[in-house]
Amino acid sequence: MGMEEEYAWVIDFLPGGRSSERAGEPMAQLCGERFFTLFEVTVKPGQTLMFGQRIYIGPAERAEIDRIRKRLIFDELTGTARTEMPNALAKILNYREADFVGFFNKAGPLSVRLHQLELINGIGKRHLQQIIEARETKPFENFADIHARLPLMPDPVTLLSNRILEEMHGAVQHYLFVRPPRAEDR
């Protein structure tokens, strides 16, 4: 399927469009569910979107979205979208919990000195060792299991959310979860 997003989550809805645009067609800003791609879309007339709503944006007939206007970089998000982003990320992470728990179960070394898990702020050598030992005993089942078995480690959803935000800002060497920005957006 490639690098396409099928579903996205609403992080801002502007029923009257942007104040800077004359047409004033309803628009929204969205965060993709799979690669956390940021989009600006035109909303079909008469549709009202809710913050944190999951909507279809794939190639087939779309119920709420007229067209995808453009891919955004984090700095192009509205203030509301930036404020809403942590809530949307928490919803996406919980919705895709099995994928992200799988990351904790399968993440491996990037090099002799660096492990994928260490790219997440809050996971240092000590937590890394605890995660590896715990998952060798028994793979993690869900976020609650990670938290229960590693009580001194910060909340996994918060750790992942912070890493995804860092990747969205584009100031990282290794991308674990977010589609890297296009060269022209860097």
C-alpha angles and dihedrals in degrees: 000000000000126000099327127130118227098181134028137182124235114247097166136010121195107187091185095041123234116332088228092062122078098209094059096202114173111264141173140197116228140188115219117237100221107037100012090243112174118227141183111210139180112239121221114253114270094021120123118197125204126216110263093017115147112226137178115250100163128121098276126079110310121213100204107016124076098186142338105248099190149324112262136210118223094258090059093060119109118251088252092052091051091050092047095046098088090052091048092048092051089051093048092046091050092044090052094035095136091057094051095042084051088056090057089048097047108026112126142183120299091196139345090281104032132061124195090239091057089063087072111086108239095037111095132161093289096050090042091057091046092050093049093048093046094048092047089056092048131338115254114261101198143336091280089055091051090049093046095049095041102037095163093055117091118255108293093222091054092046092050093043091053091049092050091050089050090052091047089057087056097226096122134099096212124042114208102167113003126074103249114250117264114259091251091056096053 
